[in-house]
Amino acid sequence: MIAEKVFAEGVAKDIRNYLPPEYENAEFQVVQKNKNNGVQLIGVQVNLPGKDLSPIIYVEQFFDEIRQGEPVEQVMNRFARCIEQSSRAPFMNSDIDLMNYDSLKEHLAIKIVNTKANQKMLQEMPHENIEDLSAICYVNFPVDSREGKATMQVRNEHLNIWNIDEKELFQQARVNKQLVNTPILGSMDEMMLNAFFGERHLKNILDVDTTEFGHSLHGTAYVLTNVETYYGASMITQPEVINKLEQLFPEGFYVIPSSVHEVLIVPNNGEMDPKRLGEMVREVNRAEVEREEVLSDRVYSYDKDKHQIRQEPDSIQKAKEMER
C-alpha cells in the first residue's frame, strides 16, 4: 500500500505532462478511499475548474503494470487517457447538482452491505439495519450502462446540505423508477445463459401468475437481482418483492447471498440443510467472490409469522466469517 501511494504521488505530480492543454489548470490529488468490506484503494482525484464532480482514477492496475516491467511512458499515457475518458463521461456533464436535492433525488437507489465488515464506513452515512446487513443509499448517475457505472454513496453531510432526514432519503430511494430499482427473478439456468451469451429475453418470474407458477415444477434455485444486475441484492429490501416471493413459495424459502449484486432464492422444501448451505456460502465467498463484493457468510430464511427475512442460526460460524 505504501509503494502504491508513492507511485500515485508521482503520477499526480507528472500526469499533467501527458494531458492536453485543457488540463493545464486542473489539480491532481492523491486520495485513499474506503470501499465495501474494508477494502482500501488509492487513486488520483482530478479536480477540474468549474466542475462539481471530480473523477478518481485508481492506481492499482497501473502500479501492477509498472511492477511487471511495462515502460513508464506507456503506463502514464494510458493513465492520461483514462482521465480524459472519465472527464468526458456523460455523468460529468449531466444536470445533477450535488448541492441541490431536487436535481438528484430521482437518481437515489439502495444497496445492502455487511454491517460488521463496514462498521467504520457506516458511522459516516445514514443506514437501516436488516439483521446483520445494512441498507445504504447512493446516487446512481444517469450513464448508459455500456459506458460503465458512476455512483456516489450518500453520507451524513449530504443530509445536512440537502436539508432532509434519513427517513425521507430512504422513502425517496425506494419509490424511484429506474432500472436498478426494477427487480427480476429468474431461473439460475436462464440467468447463467444470459451472463455467458449476452442479452436474452428473460422470463421474470415476479410477473408470473402465482397459480401458474405453483403448478409448474420448482427449480432448486432462482436468482434475484435488478434489471442492471448491479447492487441487485438490495431487492430483498423491497416489501412488494418479499410479498411476491411469499406467494410464489408458500412452503417458505431461503435467501442465499451470492454477492452485493444478487442473491439466490431456494425453496424451503425440507431438502436443504441450513448448516451445509452456510458452509457452501463461505466456501464460495473465499474462493470466487471479490472481497469488495462479498455480502455475507450467512444464510437467511423467510419468517412467515413476522413477514420478514431472518438469519438461520445453524448457518452461522462466526470464527470463519468474512475471513479472506
Sequence and secondary structure as in RCSB ss.txt:
>XXXX:A:sequence
MIAEKVFAEGVAKDIRNYLPPEYENAEFQVVQKNKNNGVQLIGVQVNLPGKDLSPIIYVEQFFDEIRQGEPVEQV
MNRFARCIEQSSRAPFMNSDIDLMNYDSLKEHLAIKIVNTKANQKMLQEMPHENIEDLSAICYVNFPVDSREGKA
TMQVRNEHLNIWNIDEKELFQQARVNKQLVNTPILGSMDEMMLNAFFGERHLKNILDVDTTEFGHSLHGTAYVLT
NVETYYGASMITQPEVINKLEQLFPEGFYVIPSSVHEVLIVPNNGEMDPKRLGEMVREVNRAEVEREEVLSDRVY
SYDKDKHQIRQEPDSIQKAKEMER
>XXXX:A:secstr
 HHHHHHHHHHHHHGGGGS GGGTT EEEEEEEE GGG EEEEEEEE TT S   EEE HHHHHHHHTT  HHHH
HHHHHHHHHHHHTSGGGGSS  TT HHHHGGGEEEEEEETGGGHHHHTTS EEEETTEEEEEEEE    GGG   
EEE  HHHHHHHT  HHHHHHHHHH  SGGG EEEEEHHHHHHHHHH       GGGS HHHHHTS   S EEEE
ETT SSGGGGGG HHHHHHHHHH TT EEEEEEETTEEEEEE SS   HHHHHHHHHHHHHHHS GGG   S  E
EEETTTTEEEE GGG  GGGTT  
